[in-house]
């Protein structure tokens, strides 16, 4: 949507003019009309849009899976490049940074999306998620082909002026925290894959167990598994960690070590600490090499780590509480939707609401564990939910 808004309204640092004929939703911001002066960025985006359309046509006509993947990757790369044009206006390193331009684009985007949502809801078409440049609606069809046609029809219908929408994908199952840009879905069109936004499946400082547990949570939720069972799985993983019942290799954290002098306080860096201990053990090290370690004491500053070398015996006790907390922090970003926060995953005790289960004089709140089976049932994600995503 953002590239089409830029093109339709001739938005550019070369056309920004308080006296311009095209008035932005941002007060006092206007742009020269294209008949007077065509903006540099709209020209570039028009060319990229043409290139992307050609790539998508070749993708549709592909004779093999490899050819399809190639052109799909190409059109997606062009899309990312086009969207980056908006992002640079808020970046300090960009020569022509201007917050007014970025604000204009998002303001037009919000207006367009709100207008579309209002129209769709008036027609009883459920809108289940939206942000400033995309909208997810529930298809009235359970089959894929009719859903694709439905999505294309909606996109064509609302592709007018600067409100151009693109039918992008169909998801059969979807989970969202309700926050902007935080969702997960299983895509079935144009190719089968999973989309993860706002959740760090693989951070640079993550360990395998942390990433695998979060991925497993999404697998279970998107397959329609009972929420009590999902929470029980999360609690089980954390309990296993606290009791030291997980393989050491699942706890390893790895990171590159730059030139030591480039760090502001290298003595506090876990990767530098691990590197120095490796050198003392007789291992070779060169700048830019990745080192691996396990945290053995996080209660001190800096935390104490020991290098981990595959095949070499590890004679230290991991800080199990540290790893349990890190894992609980990741999983709670999912389970808090169902009423289980980080602390509750760690303790197994779910706090009740302020106005429930008061006991004795003074209204003291019960702190007894609430077994998942006794919690109120939450609405389950639909296993075969067909969604159409426009961006």
N, C-alpha and C positions, 0 to 999 in steps of 0.2 A: 504493500500500500504506500509506503513512504516514497519510493521512487516515482510512483504515478502521481503523488501529490506534488512532488518537486517539478515534474514535467508540466502538469496541468496548470500550476500557478506561477510557472516561470521563476521558481525560487533559486536564487544564486547570490553570491557575494557581488557579482557584477551587475545585478539588477535591483539590489536593495536600495530603496529610495522612498523617503517619507511622503513624497508627492506622487508615488506610483498609483496606477489605477486599480491594481489588485490588492485589496485590503486583507491583511491577515487577521485571524481571530485575536491575535495579540495587539492590544491597543497601541497605536502609533507606529506600527510596522507595516510597510507596504512594499510592493514590487512593481517594477515597470512591466507593462504588458508585452507579450512576445512579438506583437506586430511593430512595436517601437524598437525593441532590442531583445534578441533571443539570448537567454542566459547560457553561460559556458557549461554548467553542470547539467541542465536539462538536455543540451545537445549530446553530451557524453552518455547520459542515461538512456536517451532514445536509441542510440547506436547499440548499447549493451542489451537493451530490451529486445531489439531486433535479433541480435546474436543469440540471445537465450531462446527466443521463439524458434529459431532455426534448429538449435540443439534439441529442443523438445520435439520438434517434428521428426527429426532423425531418430530420436529415442523411440517414438511411437512406431516408426517404420523399421526398427531394428530386426535383423534376421537371426540374431543369436543372443544368448543371455549376456555374454561378454560385451557385445556391441551396445546392448541396452544399458548395462551398468556404466559403460564409458560415457555415453551421452547424458545419462542421468547425473553422473558426477560432474560433467561439464556444465550443464544447466544450473546445477546447484551451486557450483563455484561462481558462476556469473551472478547468481542471485545474491550470494554473500558479498560479492564486490559491489553490487548496486546498493545494498543496504548499508554498506560501510560509508557511503557518501554522506548519509545522515549523521552517523556516529562521529565523524571527524570534527563536526562543528562544536562539539563539546570537549574536544581533546586539546590540551595545551600545546602539543607539539605541532599542530596544524597551522600553517602560515596564515590561513584565512579564517581562523576560528572566530565565530560570532554567535554567542548564546541566543540572540534574537532570532537567528535563522532556525536553529534547532528547536526553539520554543514554538515558532510558527508551524513547523512541520508536525510536531506532536499535537498541537492545538487543532489543526485541521484533521489529523487522524482521529482524535477523540470525538470531534464533532461528527465525522463520517460514521464511526462505529456506533455512536449513540443513536444516530438517525436510523441506521440499519437495524439495530436491535429493537428499537421501538416499532418499526414496521413489521419485523418478523414476529414479534410477540403479539402484535395485533392480529396476526394470521394464525395464532396458536402453534407456531413453530418454536419448539423449546431451544433457548440459547443457554448452554450449560457452562460456558466459560468465555471470557474475552479479555483482551488487554488493548493497548493503544493501537496495535496494528494487526490484530488477528481476532477471529471469532470462531467458536466451536458450536455447532448446532447438532441436535439429535435428528437423525434421519427417520422418516416415517416408515422406511423399508427395512426388512431384516436381511434381504439378499444384497450382494455386492453390486451387481450391474445396475439395478434400479437406484441404488444409493449414489453411484457415480453419476448417473444422469441427473439425479436430483441436485447433487452438489454443483455440477456444471451449470445447471439451469439457474440456480441461485446466484452463482458468480456472474454469469452473463447479465442477469437481470439488474444487478447492482453495480455493474461496471460502467459507470457514467461519470464524466467530469474527473475530478480528483479522487473520487471514491472507488477507484478500480479495485476489484477483488479478484484474487486468483484461487481457483479450486486447487488445493495442493495435495491433500491426502485423506484417506479414510481409516479410522481406527475402530477396531471391534471392541476394545476395552480401554478404559481411561480412568486415571486416578489423579486427583488434584487436591492440594492442601487448601485451595481457595485463595491463595496468595498469587500475586502476579508473577508470571513466568516460573511457576513451580508446578510441574505436572509430569506424568508418565503415561505413555500409551502404547499399545501394540498396533502397529500400522499393518494394514493388509493391502493397501493400494497407495502408490503405484508399485511398491515392492514390499515384501514382508520384512519388517524390522521393528526395532523399538526406539521410541523417542523419549529422551530423559532431559528435562529442563529444570534447572534450579536445585537439583540434587547432585552432590559431588560423589559420583560412583567411584571415581579414581582420582583422588587428590595426590599431589606430589609427596605429601607427608603421610599418606594413608598406608595401612598395612593390609595384607590380603584378606584377613578375616573380617575386617571392617567393611571392605568393599563387597566381599562375597555375601555377607549377611544382609547388606542393604539390597543387593541384587535379588537375593532369595525372597526378601520381603515383597518386592515388586512382583516377582513371579507368582507368589501366593495370592496377593491381592488381585492382580489382573486376571487370574484364573478363576476368581470368584470364591476363593476359600473363605470359610467362616472367620469373622474378625477375631473371635475369642481364640481360635486356633493360631491365627497370625501372631497375636500378642503372646500366646504361650510359647511359640517358637522363639520370639525375640527374648523373652525372659529366660528360656532355656540356654540360648547362646551366651547370654551375659552370666548366668550361673556357672556354666562350664568354664568360662574364662576366670571367674573369681576363684574357682576350685582348681585351676591349673590343669584342666582336662582338654586342652587344645594343643595341636602341634606347634613347636617353637617357630618353624618356618612361616607359619601364618601370622606371626607377630613382627616380622622383620620390616623395618622402615629403611628405605634407600633414598639417597639424594646425592647430587653432584657436589663436589667441593671445588669452589673457585680459588683463585689466588687468595691466600689467607689474609694478606694485607688489604684486600678489597672489602673485608667485613668490618663493620663499625666496632663490634665487640666480639672477636672470634672465640674468646674463651667461653662465651655463653652459647655457642653454636654446637648443636648435637653432632652435626656432620663433621665439624672440625675436630671435636673430641674423639669421635670414632676413628677418624683418619690418623690422628696422632698416636692412638693406641695400636693401630695396625702397624704403623712404622716401627714402634717399639718391639712388636712381635716379629719383626724382620720382613714384613711385606713391602714390596715396592709401591711407590705412589707417584703419580704425575698429576699436575694441575688439570682439573676438568674431569678427573676420574670419579665415578660413582662409588660411594661406600655404603655399606649396610650395617645396621645395628639393632639392638634390642634394648629397650629402656628397663633398667633394673632398680632405679630409685627416682621417683618424680617428686618426692617430698622435700627435696633440697633444690636450691638455685645456684648454678644451673643443674638441671636434672642429670643424673648419672646414666650413661649408656655404655654398653660393651659391644665392640664390633662383632658382626656375625659373618662367618665365612662358610659357605656351603662345603660340607664334608669335614669340617673341623669341629671337634667336640666343644660344646658350649657349656661351661661349668658355672654358670651364674643363674640366679633365680630371677625370672622376669618380675616386674612390678605388676602383678595381676590386677590390682585395683586400678592402676593407670589405664590398662588396656580395657577393663570393663567399663570405665567411665567414658573413654573415647568411643567405644562401640555403642554404649547407651545414648550418647550424644547424637550419633548418626541415626540410629534407629528411631529415636524420639521425634525426629523431624517427620517421620511417617506416623508413628503411633499416637502422637499428641492429637491427631485428628479424631482418634477414638477414645480420648480421655486419659491416655497414659503418657506422662512426661518423663524426662530423663531420670529424675529422682525415683519415681515410682517404678520404672523398669529395673533400677538397681536394687531397690528394697523389696519389690514384689507387693508393696502396699499401695493401693490406689486411694488417694484422699477423696473423701466424699464431699458433696457440696456444702456450703456454709449453712444451708437451711434444712439439712436432712440428718436424720439419725442422731439427734441430741439425746444424751443420756445423763441422768442424775441431775442434781441441782447445779445451777450455773451453766447448764447447757454445754458441757464438755463433749467434744466430738469423738466418736469412736475411731480408734486407730487399728482396729482389727483388719487383717487382709480381706480384700474383696475378691473371691475367686472369679476368674473370667466367666465361668458358667452362670454366676449369679448376677452379673451386670446386665443392665437393660440392653436389649438387642438393638444394634444400630442397623441402619439401612445398608444393605450390601451392594457393592458395585455390580452392575449387570455384566454377566459374562459375555453376552453376545450384543453388547451395545454398539451400534453403528454411529460413528461420528464423522462429521465433515469439518476439516480445518481450512479456513481461508486466511491467507496472509498477503 
